[in-house]
Each structure stands twice: as C-alpha cells, then as structure tokens.
Amino acid sequence: MDIKKDVQKQFGRSSDHYVTSTGHRKGGDLNKLVEMARLKGKEEVLDVATGGGHMANALAPLVQNVTALDLTPEMLSAAEKFIKGNGHENVVFVEGDAEKMPFPDETFDLVTCRIAPHHFPNIDHFISEVYRVLNHGGTFLLDDNVAPENDEFDQFYNTLEKVRDYSHYRAWKKSEWLQKLELKGFEIQELHRFEKQFEFESWCNRMHLSDSQKADLNEFILKSSEKVKQKFRIQITDTQITSFLGEAILVRATK
C-alpha cells in the first residue's frame, strides 16, 4: 500500500486522539515555536500537516491568516472543530500533500510543520515545496522527532516507530536535516534540541495497537542491547516497558 494511503488510513481513525493528545496539545515546544516565529501580526501563515491543529490554533490570534494543510480529511475536520471551537475565524482548511502543495510560489511569510515530517516519504520534495511557497526572506519553522547520529540507535528508534505505526516513514538525524535544508538554500538561524518522554501505554494506544501488538513491541524493546536501553532511558517494571526517552529538534530557517 502507498505510504500516503497508510497515513490517511492511520490518522483518519486517530484524528480525535491527536486533538486531545497531551504531547501534541500541551508540548512545551509549541510555546517555543511561537516565540521563534518572531511575529509582527500581519503574517500569512501555512501550517503543513496540521494534524490536530495545535500549531495553527496557537498562531491564529497572532497573525493575519493561517492556512491549515493536511492529507487526511478526518484530521482536517477534527482540527477545524477544535480551532473554530476556540473562536478563531482566520483559519482556512485545505486538503493537500506536503510534497506537492496546492499553492502558488511565494504565497506565505511563515511556514510551520510540527511533529509530522517523519511520515513523509520524500522530505526533499517537502523541503523544496516549503522553499517554493515561502516569500523571499520568509521563515520556516520545523519541529520533528529525530534519530540519534549513532547508526545502531537510529535503526532501533526507526524500527520501533515503524512497528508501532505503519505510516511512519523515517525520523531523520539532526545532521541530515541541516544538510538538506542548507543544500536547498535555507539559512539555519536557530536550533533547539529537546527530550520527549514517551509513556509506553498511551503511546501504543494512540495508534490503536492490540494487546498482542503491544506485547510484541514490549518484547522487541526488552531484547535491545544495554547500550540502547541506556541511550533511550528505557524504564522497565516487571518485564513491562513503562516509558522511554526520545528527542526532537526545533529549527528556524530563512529563505
């Protein structure tokens, strides 16, 4: 099955979970991203792969207009209900592909994308599209989970995510993001790394895993090397994984 069909299927049935997910709704990264945007109030903003709409919702009262783009119709409906329920009327909702955006060149002053690119099968196309739709001097704010630079840790983390969520494509390394952005022509202005605590049970439940799937994932983690267990701060209680630690980056880049 096409990865984008996988994304639509997975997030179509998980849309309400993403609106209410604490990590998506209340993550400290959300406030930091708003701070990094350095808004003046007149910006035309595009939020790519808006998901539950949390980024678009945070920006709406601070800018001229927000366009919330997502591949999954159910996600857009959930985001629209959430955002309009908060009284924001300057947000439009567009169904579309992050790698082939339905907008003219140089349309937006700010493009944001939060906790989504690890689902994109071709982030080079995505980066090119962000560059294309941004005005000259415009800002791109990226927020996504990343894999460690160490290949063993990278493979473990991406395998873990793929087993839990078949629509996961790849969490890239920090170095890969910086290289890809700069090769496209972006200038990196700011970068922050932060840690993310994943509670195993709720992390699995968000993707509707069965008990047997959870058991398989639990076993996969238990069998990992001691180096991996230390790196990801894996917490185990009576052979049951309770939590682990991931990482993400926030990047501010300008065209």
Beta strands, then each sheet from edge to edge (+ up, - down):
strand 1: 44-48
strand 2: 65-70
strand 3: 91-95
strand 4: 108-114
strand 5: 134-146
strand 6: 187-199
strand 7: 235-237
strand 8: 240-254
sheet 1: 3+ 2+ 1+ 4+ 5+ 8- 6+
sheet 2: 3+ 2+ 1+ 4+ 5+ 8- 7+
end
